[in-house]
Amino acid sequence: MSRLLAVVAVVACLAGCASGGGGSSAAPKGPPQASTLPTSGTVKYTGDGRIYTVAPLGHVLRLDDIDVQVQGVEWRKSVKVGFKPPGTTTYGVVTLTITNLTKTKQTVGPTQIWLRNAAGAPFLASATSNVPKNLLSTPIPAGGSVTGTLVYPVPVKETGYLLVYRFDDARAIAKAEHVGLVKYS
């Protein structure tokens, strides 16, 4: 009988602790929520519900299947590209080192790394460009790294971030739950 009373007392105590009337609560799972993106770190952005990992200029952005580091940005008045969007007056030639953290060969997809200016306007890399080692056509071996370039036709010289999607999300970016931002200037 005393054993039964002890079990009932423990159950009652546990029920009381879980009732919400206590002063402590369990820590939330995942990164903290934020209404603005940090200069570095990982947060769940309340604006769109996605998790963002942000890396400052000169640091490596690491997502679970890709590392990205900006090596440099050069602004040119002219670059030979397959398609020049209307309003283009300059080209951001971004040199990146990309590390493939997967166990299979990967290629950067055309909508996988976007240039976003300080106001958040997005720009796609040119699919074809006359620059050394265009990352949109350079295979990256499993576990390997490649340094190459992406060319962004833009209206004016921009400052901001590169928006990076994981290799696993490259074909369905709208469904991506975790993305990265790496400062390029």
GROMACS elastic network, one bead per residue, 0.5 to 0.9 nm:
[ bonds ]
;  ai    aj funct       b0    kb
    1     4     6  0.51071   500
    1     5     6  0.63468   500
    1     6     6  0.86702   500
    2     5     6  0.50507   500
    2     6     6  0.61595   500
    2     7     6  0.87002   500
    3     6     6  0.50469   500
    3     7     6  0.63078   500
    3     8     6  0.86936   500
    4     7     6  0.51399   500
    4     8     6  0.61988   500
    4     9     6  0.86054   500
    5     8     6  0.50257   500
    5     9     6  0.60778   500
    5    10     6  0.86286   500
    6     9     6  0.50795   500
    6    10     6  0.62555   500
    6    11     6  0.86830   500
    7    10     6  0.51521   500
    7    11     6  0.61925   500
    7    12     6  0.85689   500
    8    11     6  0.51326   500
    8    12     6  0.60623   500
    8    13     6  0.85283   500
    9    12     6  0.50839   500
    9    13     6  0.60776   500
    9    14     6  0.86056   500
   10    13     6  0.50493   500
   10    14     6  0.61511   500
   10    15     6  0.85429   500
   11    14     6  0.51229   500
   11    15     6  0.60676   500
   11    16     6  0.85438   500
   12    15     6  0.50719   500
   12    16     6  0.61266   500
   12    17     6  0.86508   500
   13    16     6  0.50986   500
   13    17     6  0.62491   500
   13    18     6  0.87390   500
   14    17     6  0.50740   500
   14    18     6  0.62716   500
   14    19     6  0.86600   500
   15    18     6  0.51758   500
   15    19     6  0.61510   500
   16    19     6  0.51595   500
   16    20     6  0.79353   500
   16    21     6  0.75208   500
   16    22     6  0.77938   500
   17    20     6  0.69677   500
   17    21     6  0.72962   500
   17    22     6  0.59852   500
   17    24     6  0.88195   500
   18    21     6  0.77459   500
   18    22     6  0.76532   500
   18    25     6  0.87908   500
   19    22     6  0.72158   500
   20    23     6  0.79144   500
   20    24     6  0.84457   500
   20    25     6  0.78713   500
   21    24     6  0.88276   500
   22    25     6  0.77370   500
   25    28     6  0.88578   500
   26    29     6  0.88563   500
   28    31     6  0.81512   500
   28    32     6  0.79101   500
   29    32     6  0.83923   500
   30    33     6  0.89086   500
   30    43     6  0.84300   500
   30    44     6  0.80536   500
   30    51     6  0.89987   500
   31    42     6  0.62646   500
   31    43     6  0.50344   500
   31    44     6  0.59274   500
   31    51     6  0.76275   500
   32    42     6  0.77776   500
   32    43     6  0.52317   500
   32    44     6  0.59854   500
   32    45     6  0.86130   500
   33    43     6  0.56162   500
   33    45     6  0.58588   500
   33    46     6  0.63641   500
   33    49     6  0.88186   500
   33    51     6  0.87710   500
   34    37     6  0.67193   500
   34    38     6  0.83643   500
   34    43     6  0.62139   500
   34    44     6  0.61228   500
   34    45     6  0.51471   500
   34    46     6  0.58695   500
   34    47     6  0.84670   500
   35    44     6  0.85412   500
   35    45     6  0.58202   500
   35    46     6  0.52031   500
   35    47     6  0.63470   500
   36    45     6  0.69184   500
   36    46     6  0.80437   500
   36    47     6  0.81455   500
   37    40     6  0.82539   500
   37    41     6  0.88681   500
   37    42     6  0.86420   500
   37    43     6  0.73326   500
   37    44     6  0.88165   500
   37    45     6  0.68445   500
   37    52     6  0.77648   500
   37    54     6  0.78656   500
   38    41     6  0.65143   500
   38    42     6  0.78364   500
   38    43     6  0.78172   500
   38    53     6  0.88569   500
   38    54     6  0.69228   500
   39    54     6  0.63956   500
   39    55     6  0.70359   500
   39    56     6  0.62839   500
   39   183     6  0.86611   500
   40    53     6  0.72263   500
   40    56     6  0.58920   500
   40   181     6  0.89372   500
   40   182     6  0.88504   500
   41    52     6  0.80870   500
   41    53     6  0.56073   500
   41    54     6  0.53121   500
   41    55     6  0.68506   500
   42    51     6  0.69469   500
   42    52     6  0.54937   500
   42    54     6  0.62728   500
   42   180     6  0.88136   500
   43    50     6  0.84195   500
   43    51     6  0.56255   500
   43    52     6  0.55216   500
   43    53     6  0.66906   500
   43    54     6  0.85910   500
   44    47     6  0.88684   500
   44    48     6  0.86157   500
   44    49     6  0.61521   500
   44    50     6  0.56601   500
   44    52     6  0.62207   500
   44    53     6  0.89049   500
   44   178     6  0.87779   500
   45    48     6  0.61337   500
   45    49     6  0.53848   500
   45    50     6  0.57137   500
   45    51     6  0.60725   500
   45    52     6  0.67755   500
   46    49     6  0.51024   500
   46    50     6  0.76233   500
   47    50     6  0.81301   500
   48    51     6  0.88376   500
   49   177     6  0.78761   500
   50   176     6  0.76621   500
   50   177     6  0.50226   500
   50   178     6  0.58043   500
   50   179     6  0.73358   500
   51   177     6  0.60995   500
   51   179     6  0.63480   500
   51   180     6  0.82716   500
   52   177     6  0.86094   500
   52   178     6  0.58655   500
   52   179     6  0.51642   500
   52   180     6  0.53363   500
   52   181     6  0.70547   500
   53    61     6  0.74282   500
   53    62     6  0.77673   500
   53    63     6  0.75230   500
   53   178     6  0.76372   500
   53   179     6  0.64636   500
   53   181     6  0.62684   500
   53   182     6  0.84515   500
   54    61     6  0.69022   500
   54    62     6  0.89521   500
   54   179     6  0.87884   500
   54   180     6  0.57233   500
   54   182     6  0.58255   500
   54   183     6  0.79806   500
   55    58     6  0.81808   500
   55    59     6  0.59123   500
   55    60     6  0.64727   500
   55    61     6  0.51965   500
   55    62     6  0.82667   500
   55    69     6  0.89038   500
   55   180     6  0.78013   500
   55   181     6  0.62458   500
   55   183     6  0.64599   500
   56    59     6  0.57194   500
   56    60     6  0.81439   500
   56    61     6  0.82832   500
   56   161     6  0.89803   500
   56   181     6  0.84577   500
   56   182     6  0.59581   500
   56   183     6  0.51539   500
   56   184     6  0.81186   500
   57    60     6  0.83963   500
   57    69     6  0.83412   500
   57    70     6  0.72108   500
   57   161     6  0.89526   500
   57   182     6  0.66813   500
   57   184     6  0.57941   500
   57   185     6  0.65913   500
   58    69     6  0.69324   500
   58    70     6  0.65517   500
   58    71     6  0.74509   500
   58   182     6  0.88398   500
   58   183     6  0.80447   500
   58   184     6  0.82689   500
   59    68     6  0.86855   500
   59    69     6  0.63027   500
   59    70     6  0.78453   500
   59   182     6  0.80132   500
   59   183     6  0.87135   500
   60    67     6  0.64054   500
   60    68     6  0.56763   500
   60    70     6  0.78054   500
   60   182     6  0.78800   500
   61    66     6  0.81847   500
   61    67     6  0.54913   500
   61    68     6  0.51163   500
   61    69     6  0.62384   500
   61   164     6  0.88026   500
   61   180     6  0.68894   500
   61   181     6  0.73469   500
   61   182     6  0.61084   500
   62    65     6  0.78977   500
   62    66     6  0.61227   500
   62    68     6  0.66595   500
   62    69     6  0.88951   500
   62   180     6  0.77886   500
   63    66     6  0.53675   500
   63    67     6  0.62610   500
   63    68     6  0.86441   500
   63   101     6  0.89354   500
   63   164     6  0.89188   500
   63   165     6  0.84229   500
   63   166     6  0.66486   500
   63   178     6  0.79902   500
   63   179     6  0.74772   500
   63   180     6  0.69725   500
   64    67     6  0.81640   500
   64   101     6  0.72572   500
   64   102     6  0.86211   500
   64   166     6  0.74271   500
   65    99     6  0.84464   500
   65   100     6  0.63680   500
   65   102     6  0.55133   500
   65   166     6  0.61326   500
   65   167     6  0.64505   500
   65   168     6  0.76022   500
   66    98     6  0.69696   500
   66    99     6  0.56822   500
   66   100     6  0.51264   500
   66   101     6  0.53394   500
   66   102     6  0.76533   500
   66   165     6  0.85828   500
   66   166     6  0.61301   500
   66   167     6  0.68159   500
   67    97     6  0.79611   500
   67    98     6  0.55959   500
   67   100     6  0.68246   500
   67   101     6  0.73157   500
   67   145     6  0.87799   500
   68    96     6  0.67218   500
   68    97     6  0.58346   500
   68    99     6  0.65880   500
   68   164     6  0.81925   500
   68   182     6  0.78007   500
   69    95     6  0.86756   500
   69    96     6  0.55855   500
   69    97     6  0.52649   500
   69    98     6  0.66363   500
   69    99     6  0.88328   500
   69   182     6  0.76106   500
   70    73     6  0.77733   500
   70    94     6  0.72061   500
   70    95     6  0.61233   500
   70    97     6  0.65790   500
   70    98     6  0.88900   500
   70   182     6  0.76799   500
   70   183     6  0.79060   500
   70   184     6  0.62411   500
   71    94     6  0.76390   500
   71    95     6  0.52898   500
   71    96     6  0.52700   500
   71    97     6  0.68254   500
   71   147     6  0.84485   500
   71   184     6  0.87072   500
   72    93     6  0.82813   500
   72    94     6  0.59468   500
   72    95     6  0.52434   500
   72    96     6  0.72242   500
   72   184     6  0.75144   500
   72   185     6  0.85899   500
   73    92     6  0.65246   500
   73    93     6  0.56307   500
   73    95     6  0.62555   500
   73    96     6  0.89666   500
   73   184     6  0.70201   500
   73   185     6  0.75987   500
   74    91     6  0.81289   500
   74    92     6  0.59006   500
   74    93     6  0.51254   500
   74    94     6  0.65326   500
   74    95     6  0.83798   500
   75    78     6  0.89872   500
   75    90     6  0.66994   500
   75    91     6  0.56190   500
   75    93     6  0.61918   500
   75    94     6  0.86899   500
   75   157     6  0.67723   500
   76    79     6  0.69603   500
   76    89     6  0.89798   500
   76    90     6  0.56833   500
   76    91     6  0.51664   500
   76    92     6  0.65975   500
   76    93     6  0.73575   500
   76   157     6  0.89806   500
   77    89     6  0.64705   500
   77    91     6  0.62344   500
   78    89     6  0.80259   500
   78    90     6  0.65312   500
   78    91     6  0.66694   500
   79    90     6  0.84436   500
   79    91     6  0.67768   500
   79    93     6  0.87794   500
   79   129     6  0.71079   500
   79   130     6  0.67321   500
   79   131     6  0.80171   500
   79   151     6  0.81850   500
   79   153     6  0.86946   500
   80    83     6  0.87180   500
   80    84     6  0.87323   500
   80   128     6  0.84010   500
   80   129     6  0.56924   500
   80   130     6  0.53650   500
   80   131     6  0.83097   500
   81    84     6  0.65068   500
   81   126     6  0.65296   500
   81   127     6  0.78583   500
   81   128     6  0.55296   500
   81   130     6  0.64344   500
   81   151     6  0.83598   500
   81   153     6  0.86879   500
   82   126     6  0.72229   500
   82   127     6  0.70988   500
   82   128     6  0.51416   500
   82   129     6  0.63661   500
   82   130     6  0.88919   500
   83   126     6  0.72365   500
   83   127     6  0.82793   500
   83   128     6  0.78780   500
   83   129     6  0.89488   500
   84    87     6  0.85040   500
   84    88     6  0.66560   500
   84   126     6  0.83343   500
   84   153     6  0.69201   500
   85    88     6  0.58584   500
   85   153     6  0.70348   500
   85   154     6  0.81751   500
   86    89     6  0.89562   500
   86   155     6  0.85612   500
   87   153     6  0.89483   500
   87   154     6  0.74270   500
   87   155     6  0.54203   500
   88    91     6  0.77031   500
   88   153     6  0.57332   500
   88   154     6  0.50185   500
   88   156     6  0.75676   500
   89   153     6  0.75734   500
   89   154     6  0.64382   500
   89   155     6  0.50550   500
   89   156     6  0.62034   500
   89   157     6  0.86823   500
   90   152     6  0.84723   500
   90   153     6  0.61553   500
   90   154     6  0.56470   500
   90   155     6  0.61982   500
   90   156     6  0.58615   500
   90   157     6  0.65797   500
   91   151     6  0.64316   500
   91   152     6  0.54208   500
   91   154     6  0.58612   500
   91   155     6  0.83456   500
   91   156     6  0.81919   500
   91   157     6  0.76619   500
   92   115     6  0.88710   500
   92   150     6  0.80824   500
   92   151     6  0.56840   500
   92   153     6  0.65278   500
   92   154     6  0.72590   500
   92   157     6  0.72739   500
   92   158     6  0.80665   500
   93   131     6  0.84756   500
   93   149     6  0.65282   500
   93   150     6  0.59031   500
   93   152     6  0.64741   500
   93   153     6  0.88372   500
   94   148     6  0.82916   500
   94   149     6  0.54244   500
   94   150     6  0.53161   500
   94   151     6  0.63228   500
   94   152     6  0.78910   500
   94   184     6  0.80860   500
   95   147     6  0.69710   500
   95   148     6  0.55445   500
   95   150     6  0.66390   500
   95   151     6  0.88994   500
   96   135     6  0.84588   500
   96   146     6  0.81182   500
   96   147     6  0.55003   500
   96   148     6  0.56435   500
   96   149     6  0.60567   500
   96   150     6  0.78115   500
   97   145     6  0.66224   500
   97   146     6  0.55544   500
   97   148     6  0.65719   500
   97   149     6  0.86941   500
   98   135     6  0.87651   500
   98   140     6  0.79788   500
   98   144     6  0.84051   500
   98   145     6  0.54643   500
   98   146     6  0.54806   500
   98   147     6  0.63471   500
   98   148     6  0.82014   500
   99   140     6  0.74988   500
   99   141     6  0.86949   500
   99   142     6  0.86540   500
   99   143     6  0.68628   500
   99   144     6  0.56616   500
   99   146     6  0.65608   500
   99   147     6  0.88131   500
  100   103     6  0.81384   500
  100   104     6  0.83330   500
  100   105     6  0.77074   500
  100   106     6  0.69304   500
  100   140     6  0.63179   500
  100   141     6  0.68022   500
  100   142     6  0.58101   500
  100   143     6  0.51937   500
  100   144     6  0.56066   500
  100   145     6  0.62362   500
  100   146     6  0.85592   500
  100   167     6  0.83898   500
  101   104     6  0.87023   500
  101   142     6  0.67093   500
  101   143     6  0.50631   500
  101   144     6  0.74845   500
  101   145     6  0.89282   500
  102   105     6  0.76436   500
  102   106     6  0.80803   500
  102   141     6  0.88182   500
  102   142     6  0.56308   500
  102   143     6  0.61197   500
  102   167     6  0.85532   500
  103   141     6  0.84192   500
  103   143     6  0.64326   500
  104   140     6  0.88480   500
  104   141     6  0.68386   500
  104   143     6  0.79399   500
  105   139     6  0.66261   500
  105   140     6  0.56448   500
  105   143     6  0.83247   500
  105   144     6  0.87188   500
  106   138     6  0.87937   500
  106   139     6  0.58199   500
  106   140     6  0.52239   500
  106   141     6  0.65281   500
  106   142     6  0.71593   500
  106   167     6  0.73351   500
  107   135     6  0.75567   500
  107   136     6  0.66194   500
  107   137     6  0.67579   500
  107   138     6  0.63136   500
  107   140     6  0.59680   500
  107   141     6  0.88140   500
  107   167     6  0.81076   500
  108   111     6  0.83732   500
  108   112     6  0.63666   500
  108   113     6  0.78748   500
  108   135     6  0.63191   500
  108   136     6  0.51963   500
  108   137     6  0.74338   500
  108   138     6  0.77722   500
  108   139     6  0.78885   500
  108   140     6  0.83041   500
  108   167     6  0.72900   500
  108   170     6  0.77200   500
  109   112     6  0.50391   500
  109   113     6  0.77452   500
  109   135     6  0.88597   500
  109   136     6  0.61880   500
  109   137     6  0.86872   500
  109   167     6  0.79907   500
  109   170     6  0.58412   500
  109   171     6  0.73504   500
  110   113     6  0.73589   500
  110   114     6  0.87798   500
  110   124     6  0.74135   500
  110   125     6  0.68935   500
  110   126     6  0.80233   500
  110   127     6  0.65097   500
  110   136     6  0.63887   500
  110   170     6  0.82240   500
  111   114     6  0.66588   500
  111   124     6  0.66578   500
  111   125     6  0.78604   500
  111   164     6  0.89943   500
  111   165     6  0.83364   500
  111   170     6  0.67725   500
  111   171     6  0.79877   500
  111   173     6  0.77213   500
  112   124     6  0.88635   500
  112   163     6  0.79040   500
  112   164     6  0.59321   500
  112   165     6  0.51311   500
  112   166     6  0.74181   500
  112   167     6  0.76624   500
  112   169     6  0.79773   500
  112   170     6  0.51746   500
  112   171     6  0.80933   500
  112   173     6  0.75433   500
  113   124     6  0.74478   500
  113   125     6  0.74902   500
  113   150     6  0.88530   500
  113   162     6  0.63380   500
  113   163     6  0.55296   500
  113   165     6  0.64401   500
  113   170     6  0.88973   500
  114   122     6  0.62263   500
  114   123     6  0.56889   500
  114   124     6  0.52083   500
  114   125     6  0.67020   500
  114   152     6  0.84856   500
  114   161     6  0.83965   500
  114   162     6  0.54507   500
  114   164     6  0.66691   500
  114   165     6  0.88571   500
  115   120     6  0.89172   500
  115   121     6  0.81650   500
  115   122     6  0.57183   500
  115   123     6  0.50651   500
  115   124     6  0.65005   500
  115   125     6  0.75687   500
  115   152     6  0.70647   500
  115   158     6  0.89064   500
  115   160     6  0.76252   500
  115   161     6  0.61949   500
  115   163     6  0.63044   500
  115   164     6  0.89898   500
  115   184     6  0.87382   500
  116   119     6  0.76236   500
  116   120     6  0.51780   500
  116   121     6  0.52974   500
  116   123     6  0.62244   500
  116   124     6  0.89877   500
  116   158     6  0.82477   500
  116   159     6  0.80176   500
  116   160     6  0.58250   500
  116   161     6  0.53425   500
  116   162     6  0.58324   500
  116   163     6  0.67102   500
  117   120     6  0.51476   500
  117   121     6  0.55225   500
  117   122     6  0.68547   500
  117   123     6  0.83175   500
  117   158     6  0.55557   500
  117   159     6  0.53747   500
  117   161     6  0.64785   500
  117   162     6  0.85142   500
  118   121     6  0.76068   500
  118   158     6  0.74467   500
  118   159     6  0.57374   500
  118   161     6  0.73756   500
  119   160     6  0.80350   500
  120   160     6  0.78970   500
  120   161     6  0.85257   500
  122   163     6  0.85564   500
  123   152     6  0.65898   500
  123   153     6  0.74293   500
  123   154     6  0.70319   500
  124   127     6  0.85723   500
  124   151     6  0.85038   500
  124   152     6  0.61945   500
  124   153     6  0.77919   500
  125   128     6  0.86689   500
  125   136     6  0.84591   500
  125   150     6  0.58724   500
  125   151     6  0.52339   500
  125   153     6  0.71812   500
  126   129     6  0.63282   500
  126   136     6  0.86252   500
  126   150     6  0.72296   500
  126   151     6  0.55912   500
  126   152     6  0.59670   500
  126   153     6  0.70087   500
  127   134     6  0.85049   500
  127   136     6  0.65307   500
  127   137     6  0.83654   500
  127   150     6  0.86596   500
  127   151     6  0.83984   500
  128   131     6  0.89151   500
  128   134     6  0.77392   500
  128   136     6  0.80838   500
  128   137     6  0.86230   500
  128   151     6  0.86134   500
  129   132     6  0.87556   500
  129   134     6  0.71011   500
  129   150     6  0.82683   500
  129   151     6  0.68728   500
  130   134     6  0.81128   500
  131   134     6  0.62854   500
  131   148     6  0.88337   500
  131   149     6  0.70197   500
  131   150     6  0.82674   500
  131   151     6  0.80563   500
  132   148     6  0.68323   500
  132   149     6  0.68061   500
  133   136     6  0.85983   500
  133   137     6  0.77926   500
  133   138     6  0.65523   500
  133   146     6  0.89619   500
  133   147     6  0.76984   500
  133   149     6  0.60292   500
  133   150     6  0.86242   500
  134   137     6  0.58245   500
  134   138     6  0.63204   500
  134   148     6  0.58226   500
  134   149     6  0.50469   500
  134   150     6  0.59099   500
  134   151     6  0.81451   500
  135   139     6  0.78265   500
  135   140     6  0.88346   500
  135   146     6  0.82329   500
  135   147     6  0.79633   500
  135   148     6  0.54451   500
  135   149     6  0.56351   500
  135   150     6  0.60971   500
  136   139     6  0.83536   500
  136   149     6  0.85302   500
  136   150     6  0.73864   500
  138   146     6  0.81358   500
  138   148     6  0.81266   500
  139   146     6  0.83118   500
  140   143     6  0.82522   500
  140   144     6  0.62556   500
  140   145     6  0.64192   500
  140   146     6  0.61627   500
  141   145     6  0.72719   500
  141   146     6  0.84488   500
  142   145     6  0.85751   500
  153   156     6  0.88948   500
  154   157     6  0.71244   500
  154   158     6  0.78367   500
  155   158     6  0.85581   500
  158   185     6  0.83971   500
  159   183     6  0.84410   500
  159   184     6  0.71865   500
  159   185     6  0.54874   500
  160   182     6  0.85619   500
  160   183     6  0.59601   500
  160   184     6  0.62240   500
  160   185     6  0.61725   500
  161   181     6  0.58550   500
  161   182     6  0.53030   500
  161   184     6  0.54531   500
  161   185     6  0.75078   500
  162   180     6  0.80089   500
  162   181     6  0.54850   500
  162   182     6  0.52673   500
  162   183     6  0.63292   500
  162   184     6  0.66094   500
  163   179     6  0.72353   500
  163   180     6  0.58305   500
  163   182     6  0.68659   500
  164   179     6  0.58913   500
  164   181     6  0.59973   500
  164   182     6  0.76700   500
  165   168     6  0.81106   500
  165   169     6  0.60863   500
  165   170     6  0.60866   500
  165   173     6  0.69623   500
  165   176     6  0.74302   500
  165   178     6  0.76493   500
  165   179     6  0.51481   500
  165   180     6  0.64831   500
  165   181     6  0.89949   500
  166   169     6  0.51778   500
  166   170     6  0.62020   500
  166   173     6  0.87509   500
  166   176     6  0.81464   500
  166   178     6  0.78647   500
  166   179     6  0.68221   500
  166   180     6  0.82467   500
  167   170     6  0.51432   500
  167   171     6  0.81965   500
  168   171     6  0.74863   500
  168   172     6  0.83258   500
  168   176     6  0.87645   500
  169   172     6  0.52705   500
  169   173     6  0.53091   500
  169   174     6  0.83897   500
  169   175     6  0.73275   500
  169   176     6  0.56978   500
  169   177     6  0.87656   500
  170   173     6  0.56608   500
  170   176     6  0.85449   500
  171   174     6  0.89263   500
  172   175     6  0.57167   500
  172   176     6  0.69635   500
  173   176     6  0.51149   500
  173   177     6  0.88019   500
  174   177     6  0.85962   500
  176   179     6  0.69107   500
